[in-house]
Amino acid sequence: MSDYQNAQRALECMQKIEPHRMKGLDILSTTLWQMKKEVELSDLAQRAVDFDRKSPEAWFVVGNCFSFQKEHETAITFFRRSIQLDPSYTYAHTLCGHEYMSNEDFEKAISCYRDAIRVDSRHYNAWYGLGAIYFRQEKFDLSEYHFQRALEINPQSSVLHCHLGMAQHSNGKTSGALDTLAGAFRLDPRNPQAHYQRATIFMSLDRPQEALAELEQVRSAAPRESSVHFNMGKVLKRLGQPEKAMRCFLTALDLDPKDNNLIKAAMDRLDEPDVDEEVSVF
């Protein structure tokens, strides 16, 4: 389970005790990135470069800063600079891979993740990155294998359980996927992604009532996520509750007007006989 607030407090305490320590700033920058604290991340990048321009951690933090702004090519430039200063910098190889993946340059991303694993075979983030790429490419056997490797290294990650379960389900291993997601719940009962994946599986098994219960849990955790309301609408339609389905579709439309064609198409088909549809990706 990720606990970014406590991580931030611990790492900032480290900075106060050792203000000139560079080790750990990469983790702090990633924590700020995850918490969407752009101002603090920019300030950290400026301080790190001012203090030691020859430190790989300094340029790593700068890379994270540009990554947050979705300037992927610039972020890659700075992560590459970190690697030039320290070729064994595993985390920089991995984040470089993430940026290539964001640009859908899967070949270069795979190369970065493999470089990371060559440096440190227990760097589970790189195994996860490879699994995510193979999932995007619908190579579900390879995806499952790499997510499994990541989970063997970090078995306490509820998120990794979710990704493995997703790959298993796509690979036709529905029973195994449900078992894996049960492991995600044991680690973090509030994990919305685990609930969402279970809803996907229950819809594929034509168990819409159970799918609806899972989506209601997700809605409580992410009330402004348009896709949750949209998929609740699809489930309610399957359950023969068109009025409630329409309310969910309208809420989804309010939350994400950009996706209006898909939502309006579902609204137009509300009175038509239901067809088998799985819950879409969160």
Secondary structure as GFF3:
##gff-version 3
##sequence-region A 1 282
A	DSSP	alpha_helix	4	17	.	.	.	ID=ss1
A	DSSP	alpha_helix	25	34	.	.	.	ID=ss2
A	DSSP	alpha_helix	38	51	.	.	.	ID=ss3
A	DSSP	alpha_helix	56	68	.	.	.	ID=ss4
A	DSSP	alpha_helix	72	85	.	.	.	ID=ss5
A	DSSP	alpha_helix	90	102	.	.	.	ID=ss6
A	DSSP	alpha_helix	106	119	.	.	.	ID=ss7
A	DSSP	alpha_helix	124	136	.	.	.	ID=ss8
A	DSSP	alpha_helix	140	153	.	.	.	ID=ss9
A	DSSP	alpha_helix	158	170	.	.	.	ID=ss10
A	DSSP	alpha_helix	174	187	.	.	.	ID=ss11
A	DSSP	alpha_helix	192	204	.	.	.	ID=ss12
A	DSSP	alpha_helix	208	221	.	.	.	ID=ss13
A	DSSP	alpha_helix	226	238	.	.	.	ID=ss14
A	DSSP	alpha_helix	242	255	.	.	.	ID=ss15
A	DSSP	three_ten_helix	257	259	.	.	.	ID=ss16
A	DSSP	alpha_helix	260	268	.	.	.	ID=ss17
###
